[in-house]
Amino acid sequence: MAKVEFHFDFGSPNAYLAHLIVPEVEKRTGVDFDYVPILLGGVFKLTNNRSPVEKLAGIKNRLEYEQLEVRRFVRHHGISQFSWNPFFPVNTLLIMRGAVAAQLEGVFDRYVDAAFKAMWADQKNMNDPDVVAAVLQQAGLDGPRLIARAREPEVKERLLKNTEASVARGAFGSPTFFVGDEIFFGKDKLRDVEDEIVRTNG
């Protein structure tokens, strides 16, 4: 059975859009994706990369085309809950550490859904600890406890190791997928991810 990983940061709108489509791929293939929290800022630093908004600034028509591709993806998949976050770019250090804390607390899936929705559907400022706590409480999670755990050395170290290991395997951004050792980057590569799963399990 194929081992599939989804390396993500809540700050990536494309990671959110991929997150909405992953369940469809899981259903068709019978394979669950293993979500791996990474820190996109750390990935950029380790790879000398920059965000698309920074890289494409000043290139005539390119950002507009990227936005067109997002709209096409949203339309193609019938996605109704997506809005550009007015606080973008958001420092996601707290909420990515919170994701690791949620893993340790056994509430990871609910945390991921809540954090992604807050960022890219509800337009919340997820750099603000009070906002994060309120979002988590509304989702039925213990916001103060998760934020407190996010500040623990074990949690910080685990996120750092996730990020370094992701880069060591070839990652340079998010969303990044691995099917075994095969790497795929970007939401548009989910079709290729699915093909590789089928090939591996064939």
Salt bridges, closest charged atoms under 4 A:
GLU5 OE2 - LYS3 NZ 3.83
GLU5 OE1 - HIS7 NE2 2.77
GLU5 OE1 - ARG169 NH1 2.89
ASP34 OD2 - LYS3 NZ 3.75
GLU66 OE2 - ARG62 NE 3.16
GLU69 OE2 - ARG72 NH1 2.79
GLU105 OE1 - ARG145 NE 2.87
GLU105 OE2 - ARG149 NH1 2.73
ASP113 OD1 - HIS19 NE2 2.89
ASP122 OD2 - LYS117 NZ 2.82
GLU152 OE1 - ARG149 NE 3.27
GLU154 OE2 - ARG158 NH2 3.79
GLU194 OE2 - ARG28 NE 2.79
GLU196 OE2 - ARG199 NH2 2.63
